[in-house]
Amino acid sequence: MNEIAAPRPNNLDAFWMPFTANRAFKAAPRLLARAEGMYYYTPEGREIVDGTAGLWCCNAGHGRREITEAIQRQAEVMDFAPTFMMGHPIVFQAAARLAEVTPAGLDRIFFTNSGSESADPALKIALAYQRARGESQRGRLIGRERGYHGGGFGGMSVGGIGNNRKQFGALLPYVDHLPHTHALEHNAFSRGLPAWGAHLADTLESLVTLHGDTIAAVIVEPLAGSAGVLIPPVGYLQRLRELCDKHGILLIFDEVITGFGRLGTMFGAERLGVVPDIMTMAKGLTNAAVPMGAVAVKSEIFHTVVDNAPAGIELFHGYTYSGHPLAAAAAIAAMDVYRADDLPARARAIEGAFEAGAHSLRGLPNVIDVRNFGLVAGIELGPGPGKAAERAGRVVERLL
Ligand SMILES: Cc1ncc(COP(=O)(O)O)c(C=O)c1O
């Protein structure tokens, strides 16, 4: 199946590519024309292993027929219907199906269209909840250094990647950050959860001392990917959970990349043994066949916000495409595929081999760390003189 009919685009100018060195790309484009299973194919028909599942989103492989057909069927039945003041059956079905697989208690689902779009409602629901329970002084949000919660202003503000922030001014006020947990001097070449660093969660205690009872929520990725695979130290998330409970703070997990099997369970929360109050997800929710994101919240949070509101709309937030019928169809089909394939169990079954493969790179020139958990591995290269990411860029070129 290496024959590709796709023509090359003859004008690359119009598309302002996201998170891309546009000038370099357009001088030397890398195009992917087709995908199937675990491979991409270039316009020339060259096969490339998709080692990152797209952008961490095609969890069950590309082009799953069950999902494609579900989208096609739904497109014929109904292309679009609003979810503001109206409803359509398939979106309720998708929410109920999702609530079956989210961690126990997180059974109210707010739909969005991406991971970025999920950060805002998660943060807004946390603020609305604190207000509804009579804690309206809790208007402060805590993120973490090197965290990534997408490109919206809410997610960027609690996020902690310098390059994503520095072009865009002051961002949200009343935000503070925990330290990140990356510490090669203690944890280099760790397999599974690194041993050192649980105490870094205690910084939340210092932030409470600093900010008093004004903190509404803490948002972290249980395992972070965007700023270089940061695996939580043993006991770290448990400590965060304890401190949030002690101080009346909600704990939000961003499970956009850890959801849907990647860590050997449906969500990272299960494998890591800590259940948050609110969880964001996207990517694998539809196996990336149609954009969709979601926020799952504990029903107590839903009831506090909804039951305490005056008659009328209880949460002033939503998107035209919250629960788009094609996305809902794709999500249901994707969850069927994950269940039929038993994707989390398959991830667990191969993680040992994956770990051994990743760590076999130890000892190669410039490899200063290998770390892994579930089906995620980070291979860290020492920076070239004065050029932090240049070496990694050259490795990508060579691999392609
Ligand atoms: C943890 C996390 N949150 C949010 C996002 C943003 O998701 P999206 O690109 O779908 O907006 C990403 C994307 O990589 C992510 O890794």
The ligand as an ORCA input file, in Angstrom:
! r2SCAN-3c Opt
* xyz 0 1
  C      -1.263     17.950     28.717
  C      -1.805     18.701     27.546
  N      -2.844     19.534     27.732
  C      -3.381     20.215     26.730
  C      -2.893     20.096     25.449
  C      -3.499     20.907     24.358
  O      -4.307     20.127     23.582
  P      -4.789     20.638     22.145
  O      -3.565     20.766     21.311
  O      -5.758     19.589     21.712
  O      -5.453     21.945     22.342
  C      -1.828     19.237     25.200
  C      -1.285     19.079     23.847
  O      -0.295     18.465     23.610
  C      -1.260     18.526     26.284
  O      -0.204     17.722     26.122
*
